[in-house]
Structure formats: C-alpha cells, structure tokens
C-alpha cells in the first residue's frame, strides 16, 4: 500500500508546492493549503469527539494534556476524561 496512503499523497503535494519557482505563488499556495488542512483538522476533531474519543486521547496525538487539547480545539459540554 506504499505510496497510496493519504499521507503519501499529501507528501507528494507538498513536494510539488516546494518546487514552485515563484516564492509569492508558493507562499500563497502554502497559505491556502494550511487553511484547508486546519479546517480538515477541526472537522476530524469534531468527528473523533462524536465517535466517543476523549480529549485525553486527542491530546495524546499532539503531545498535549486533556486541557491543552480542549484549549486548542475548543470545548463542548460533555463529561469525559
């Protein structure tokens, strides 16, 4: 499955962006990609929470505490660990 994972596709896209010879075009492309990835990240956090993931487990992916994850991604009323 090497080369077919979403991460591998993302790595290829990043390398394509890196090769753009125009620094301003490259910068704009990186900015737009970052914005889309941040949106995707927020959606993934919401989906993980809806699927029952705890703030502690989400924080662990980022090297954060439960509280750190809540601060980074926002909290919603739900009593979990």
DSSP file (Angstrom, degrees, kcal/mol; ACC not computed):
  #  RESIDUE AA STRUCTURE BP1 BP2  ACC     N-H-->O    O-->H-N    N-H-->O    O-->H-N    TCO  KAPPA ALPHA  PHI   PSI    X-CA   Y-CA   Z-CA
    1    1 A X    >         0   0    0      0, 0.0     3,-2.0     0, 0.0     4,-0.4   0.000 360.0 360.0 360.0   3.4    0.0    0.0    0.0
    2    2 A X  T 3   +     0   0    0      1,-0.3     0, 0.0     2,-0.2     0, 0.0  -0.287 360.0  15.9 -58.1 135.2    3.1    2.2   -0.1
    3    3 A X  T 3  S+     0   0    0      1,-0.1    -1,-0.3     0, 0.0     0, 0.0   0.322 110.6  81.0  84.8  -8.6    2.5    5.5   -1.9
    4    4 A X    <   +     0   0    0     -3,-2.0    -2,-0.2     4,-0.1     2,-0.1   0.443  64.0 106.3-108.9  -1.7   -1.3    5.2   -1.9
    5    5 A X  S  > S-     0   0    0     -4,-0.4     4,-2.2     1,-0.1     5,-0.2  -0.384  80.9-115.8 -75.4 156.0   -2.0    6.4    1.6
    6    6 A X  H  > S+     0   0    0      1,-0.2     4,-2.2     2,-0.2     5,-0.1   0.870 118.0  54.3 -57.8 -35.3   -3.5    9.9    2.2
    7    7 A X  H  > S+     0   0    0      2,-0.2     4,-2.6     1,-0.2    -1,-0.2   0.907 106.7  50.1 -66.3 -40.4   -0.2   10.9    3.9
    8    8 A X  H  > S+     0   0    0      2,-0.2     4,-2.2     1,-0.2    -2,-0.2   0.907 110.3  50.3 -64.0 -40.6    1.9    9.8    0.9
    9    9 A X  H  X S+     0   0    0     -4,-2.2     4,-2.1     2,-0.2    -1,-0.2   0.904 110.8  49.6 -63.2 -40.6   -0.4   11.8   -1.4
   10   10 A X  H  X S+     0   0    0     -4,-2.2     4,-2.6     2,-0.2    -2,-0.2   0.911 108.2  53.3 -64.1 -42.3    0.0   14.8    0.9
   11   11 A X  H  X S+     0   0    0     -4,-2.6     4,-2.1     1,-0.2    -2,-0.2   0.903 109.2  49.1 -59.3 -41.2    3.8   14.4    0.9
   12   12 A X  H  X S+     0   0    0     -4,-2.2     4,-2.0     2,-0.2    -1,-0.2   0.902 110.2  50.9 -64.9 -40.1    3.8   14.4   -2.9
   13   13 A X  H  X S+     0   0    0     -4,-2.1     4,-2.4     2,-0.2    -2,-0.2   0.903 109.1  51.2 -63.9 -40.9    1.6   17.6   -2.9
   14   14 A X  H  X S+     0   0    0     -4,-2.6     4,-2.6     1,-0.2    -1,-0.2   0.919 109.3  50.2 -62.8 -43.2    4.0   19.3   -0.5
   15   15 A X  H  X S+     0   0    0     -4,-2.1     4,-1.2     2,-0.2    -1,-0.2   0.875 108.8  52.5 -64.2 -36.1    6.9   18.4   -2.7
   16   16 A X  H  < S+     0   0    0     -4,-2.0     3,-0.4     2,-0.2     4,-0.4   0.929 111.0  47.0 -63.1 -45.1    5.1   19.8   -5.7
   17   17 A X  H >< S+     0   0    0     -4,-2.4     3,-1.6     1,-0.2    -2,-0.2   0.905 107.0  58.1 -61.5 -41.2    4.5   23.1   -3.9
   18   18 A X  H 3< S+     0   0    0     -4,-2.6    -1,-0.2     1,-0.3    -2,-0.2   0.804 102.1  55.5 -60.5 -29.8    8.1   23.2   -2.8
   19   19 A X  T 3< S+     0   0    0     -4,-1.2     2,-0.3    -3,-0.4    -1,-0.3   0.531  74.4 117.7 -84.0  -5.7    9.3   23.1   -6.4
   20   20 A X    <   -     0   0    0     -3,-1.6     6,-0.1    -4,-0.4    -3,-0.0  -0.477  56.6-152.2 -63.5 122.6    7.2   26.2   -7.5
   21   21 A X  S    S+     0   0    0     -2,-0.3     2,-0.7     1,-0.1    -1,-0.2   0.716  74.3  81.1 -73.6 -19.8    9.9   28.7   -8.6
   22   22 A X     >  -     0   0    0      1,-0.2     4,-2.9     2,-0.0     5,-0.2  -0.778  66.8-157.9 -91.7 113.4    7.9   31.8   -7.7
   23   23 A X  H  > S+     0   0    0     -2,-0.7     4,-2.5     1,-0.2    -1,-0.2   0.850  91.0  48.8 -61.3 -35.6    8.2   32.5   -3.9
   24   24 A X  H  > S+     0   0    0      2,-0.2     4,-2.4     1,-0.2    -1,-0.2   0.900 113.0  46.6 -72.6 -39.1    4.9   34.5   -3.7
   25   25 A X  H  > S+     0   0    0      2,-0.2     4,-2.5     1,-0.2    -2,-0.2   0.930 114.3  48.7 -64.0 -44.2    2.9   31.9   -5.6
   26   26 A X  H  X S+     0   0    0     -4,-2.9     4,-2.5     1,-0.2    -2,-0.2   0.914 111.2  50.3 -60.5 -44.1    4.4   29.2   -3.4
   27   27 A X  H  X S+     0   0    0     -4,-2.5     4,-2.5    -5,-0.2    -1,-0.2   0.915 111.0  48.1 -62.1 -44.1    3.6   31.2   -0.3
   28   28 A X  H  X S+     0   0    0     -4,-2.4     4,-2.5     2,-0.2    -1,-0.2   0.906 111.8  50.0 -63.8 -41.1    0.0   31.8   -1.4
   29   29 A X  H  X S+     0   0    0     -4,-2.5     4,-2.4     2,-0.2    -2,-0.2   0.912 111.5  48.2 -63.4 -42.3   -0.4   28.1   -2.2
   30   30 A X  H  X S+     0   0    0     -4,-2.5     4,-2.7     2,-0.2    -2,-0.2   0.904 110.8  51.5 -64.7 -41.5    1.0   27.1    1.2
   31   31 A X  H  X S+     0   0    0     -4,-2.5     4,-2.3     2,-0.2    -2,-0.2   0.935 112.1  45.9 -60.5 -46.7   -1.3   29.6    3.0
   32   32 A X  H  X S+     0   0    0     -4,-2.5     4,-2.0     1,-0.2    -2,-0.2   0.893 113.0  49.7 -65.6 -39.2   -4.3   28.2    1.2
   33   33 A X  H  X S+     0   0    0     -4,-2.4     4,-2.7     2,-0.2    -1,-0.2   0.911 109.8  51.6 -64.8 -41.6   -3.3   24.6    1.9
   34   34 A X  H  X S+     0   0    0     -4,-2.7     4,-2.7     1,-0.2    -2,-0.2   0.921 108.8  50.7 -60.6 -44.3   -2.7   25.4    5.6
   35   35 A X  H  X S+     0   0    0     -4,-2.3     4,-1.9     1,-0.2    -1,-0.2   0.911 112.2  46.7 -60.8 -42.7   -6.2   26.9    5.8
   36   36 A X  H  X S+     0   0    0     -4,-2.0     4,-2.4     1,-0.2    -1,-0.2   0.901 112.7  49.4 -66.8 -40.2   -7.8   23.8    4.3
   37   37 A X  H  X S+     0   0    0     -4,-2.7     4,-2.7     2,-0.2    -2,-0.2   0.879 108.7  52.7 -67.7 -36.5   -5.8   21.5    6.5
   38   38 A X  H  X S+     0   0    0     -4,-2.7     4,-2.3     2,-0.2    -1,-0.2   0.896 110.5  48.3 -63.9 -38.6   -6.8   23.5    9.6
   39   39 A X  H  X S+     0   0    0     -4,-1.9     4,-2.3     2,-0.2    -2,-0.2   0.921 112.2  48.5 -65.6 -43.6  -10.4   23.1    8.6
   40   40 A X  H  X S+     0   0    0     -4,-2.4     4,-2.5     1,-0.2    -2,-0.2   0.889 110.1  52.6 -62.5 -39.5  -10.0   19.4    8.0
   41   41 A X  H  X S+     0   0    0     -4,-2.7     4,-2.4     2,-0.2    -2,-0.2   0.929 108.9  48.9 -61.8 -46.4   -8.3   19.1   11.4
   42   42 A X  H  X S+     0   0    0     -4,-2.3     4,-2.4     1,-0.2    -2,-0.2   0.903 112.2  49.0 -61.4 -41.4  -11.2   20.8   13.1
   43   43 A X  H  X S+     0   0    0     -4,-2.3     4,-2.7     2,-0.2    -1,-0.2   0.906 110.3  51.1 -63.8 -41.1  -13.6   18.5   11.3
   44   44 A X  H  X S+     0   0    0     -4,-2.5     4,-2.7     2,-0.2    -2,-0.2   0.883 109.5  50.3 -65.0 -38.3  -11.6   15.5   12.3
   45   45 A X  H  X S+     0   0    0     -4,-2.4     4,-2.7     2,-0.2     5,-0.2   0.942 111.7  47.9 -64.1 -46.3  -11.6   16.6   15.9
   46   46 A X  H  X S+     0   0    0     -4,-2.4     4,-2.6     1,-0.2    -2,-0.2   0.917 113.6  47.7 -59.6 -43.0  -15.3   17.0   15.8
   47   47 A X  H  X S+     0   0    0     -4,-2.7     4,-1.8     2,-0.2    -1,-0.2   0.909 111.5  50.2 -65.0 -42.1  -15.8   13.6   14.2
   48   48 A X  H  <>S+     0   0    0     -4,-2.7     5,-3.0     2,-0.2     4,-0.2   0.920 112.3  47.3 -62.3 -43.2  -13.5   12.0   16.7
   49   49 A X  H ><5S+     0   0    0     -4,-2.7     3,-1.6     1,-0.2    -2,-0.2   0.922 110.7  51.4 -63.7 -43.2  -15.4   13.5   19.6
   50   50 A X  H 3<5S+     0   0    0     -4,-2.6    -1,-0.2     1,-0.3    -2,-0.2   0.812 107.3  54.6 -63.3 -29.2  -18.7   12.5   18.1
   51   51 A X  T 3<5S-     0   0    0     -4,-1.8    -1,-0.3    -5,-0.2    -2,-0.2   0.443 129.8 -96.3 -84.5  -0.2  -17.3    8.9   17.8
   52   52 A X  T < 5 +     0   0    0     -3,-1.6    -3,-0.2     1,-0.3    -2,-0.1   0.484  69.8 153.1 103.4   3.0  -16.5    9.0   21.5
   53   53 A X      < -     0   0    0     -5,-3.0    -1,-0.3    -6,-0.2     2,-0.2  -0.418  39.1-130.2 -66.1 140.7  -12.8   10.0   21.6
   54   54 A X     >  -     0   0    0      1,-0.1     4,-2.1    -2,-0.1     5,-0.2  -0.492  16.6-116.7 -87.3 160.3  -11.8   11.7   24.8
   55   55 A X  H  > S+     0   0    0      1,-0.2     4,-3.0     2,-0.2     5,-0.2   0.849 117.7  58.9 -61.7 -32.6   -9.9   15.0   25.0
   56   56 A X  H  > S+     0   0    0      2,-0.2     4,-2.0     1,-0.2    -1,-0.2   0.927 106.9  45.0 -62.6 -45.1   -7.2   13.0   26.6
   57   57 A X  H  > S+     0   0    0      2,-0.2     4,-1.0     1,-0.2    -2,-0.2   0.879 115.2  47.6 -69.0 -36.7   -6.8   10.7   23.6
   58   58 A X  H >X S+     0   0    0     -4,-2.1     4,-0.7     1,-0.2     3,-0.6   0.929 111.2  51.4 -67.2 -44.6   -6.9   13.6   21.2
   59   59 A X  H >X>S+     0   0    0     -4,-3.0     5,-3.2     1,-0.2     3,-1.2   0.879 102.0  61.1 -58.4 -38.5   -4.4   15.5   23.3
   60   60 A X  H ><5S+     0   0    0     -4,-2.0     3,-0.7     1,-0.3    -1,-0.2   0.842  97.3  58.7 -59.9 -33.5   -2.1   12.4   23.3
   61   61 A X  H <<5S+     0   0    0     -4,-1.0    -1,-0.3    -3,-0.6    -2,-0.2   0.785 115.0  36.6 -64.2 -26.0   -1.8   12.6   19.4
   62   62 A X  H <<5S-     0   0    0     -3,-1.2    -1,-0.2    -4,-0.7    -2,-0.2   0.367 115.5-108.4-107.5   1.9   -0.5   16.2   19.8
   63   63 A X  T <<5S+     0   0    0     -3,-0.7     2,-0.3    -4,-0.7    -3,-0.2   0.822  79.8 128.8  71.6  29.9    1.6   15.7   22.9
   64   64 A X      < -     0   0    0     -5,-3.2    -1,-0.3    -6,-0.1    -2,-0.1  -0.776  60.4-114.7-114.7 158.5   -0.9   17.8   24.9
   65   65 A X     >  -     0   0    0     -2,-0.3     4,-2.4    -3,-0.1     5,-0.2  -0.323  41.4 -97.6 -76.2 171.4   -2.8   17.2   28.1
   66   66 A X  H  > S+     0   0    0      1,-0.2     4,-2.3     2,-0.2     5,-0.2   0.936 129.2  48.0 -53.7 -47.7   -6.6   16.9   28.1
   67   67 A X  H  > S+     0   0    0      1,-0.2     4,-2.5     2,-0.2    -1,-0.2   0.875 108.6  53.9 -64.3 -37.7   -6.8   20.5   29.0
   68   68 A X  H  > S+     0   0    0      2,-0.2     4,-2.4     1,-0.2    -1,-0.2   0.902 109.2  48.1 -63.1 -41.0   -4.3   21.5   26.3
   69   69 A X  H  X S+     0   0    0     -4,-2.4     4,-2.7     2,-0.2     5,-0.3   0.913 111.1  50.8 -65.6 -42.0   -6.4   19.7   23.6
   70   70 A X  H  X S+     0   0    0     -4,-2.3     4,-1.9     1,-0.2    -2,-0.2   0.910 112.4  46.8 -61.4 -41.8   -9.6   21.4   24.9
   71   71 A X  H  < S+     0   0    0     -4,-2.5    -1,-0.2     2,-0.2    -2,-0.2   0.900 115.3  46.0 -67.5 -39.6   -7.9   24.8   24.7
   72   72 A X  H  < S+     0   0    0     -4,-2.4    -2,-0.2    -5,-0.2    -1,-0.2   0.902 128.2  23.4 -70.3 -40.9   -6.5   24.2   21.3
   73   73 A X  H  < S-     0   0    0     -4,-2.7    -2,-0.2     1,-0.2    -1,-0.2   0.436 110.9-108.9-110.1  -1.2   -9.7   22.8   19.7
   74   74 A X     <  -     0   0    0     -4,-1.9     2,-0.3    -5,-0.3    -1,-0.2   0.084  28.8-104.1  88.9 155.2  -12.4   24.2   21.9
   75   75 A X        -     0   0    0     -4,-0.1     2,-0.3    -3,-0.1    -5,-0.0  -0.841  22.9-167.1-117.0 153.1  -14.7   22.5   24.3
   76   76 A X        -     0   0    0     -2,-0.3     2,-0.3     2,-0.1    -2,-0.0  -0.968  45.1 -83.8-131.8 153.4  -18.2   21.4   24.2
   77   77 A X  S    S+     0   0    0     -2,-0.3     2,-0.2     2,-0.1    -2,-0.0  -0.379  76.2 123.6 -60.8 116.5  -20.3   20.4   27.2
   78   78 A X        -     0   0    0     -2,-0.3     2,-1.3     2,-0.1    -2,-0.1  -0.742  56.6-131.0-173.1 124.3  -19.6   16.7   27.7
   79   79 A X        +     0   0    0     -2,-0.2     2,-0.3     2,-0.0    -2,-0.1  -0.652  53.8 130.9 -88.3  91.4  -18.3   15.0   30.8
   80   80 A X              0   0    0     -2,-1.3    -2,-0.1     1,-0.0   -26,-0.0  -0.830 360.0 360.0-133.6 175.7  -15.4   12.8   29.8
   81   81 A X              0   0    0     -2,-0.3   -15,-0.1   -26,-0.0   -27,-0.1   0.416 360.0 360.0-100.7 360.0  -11.9   12.1   30.8
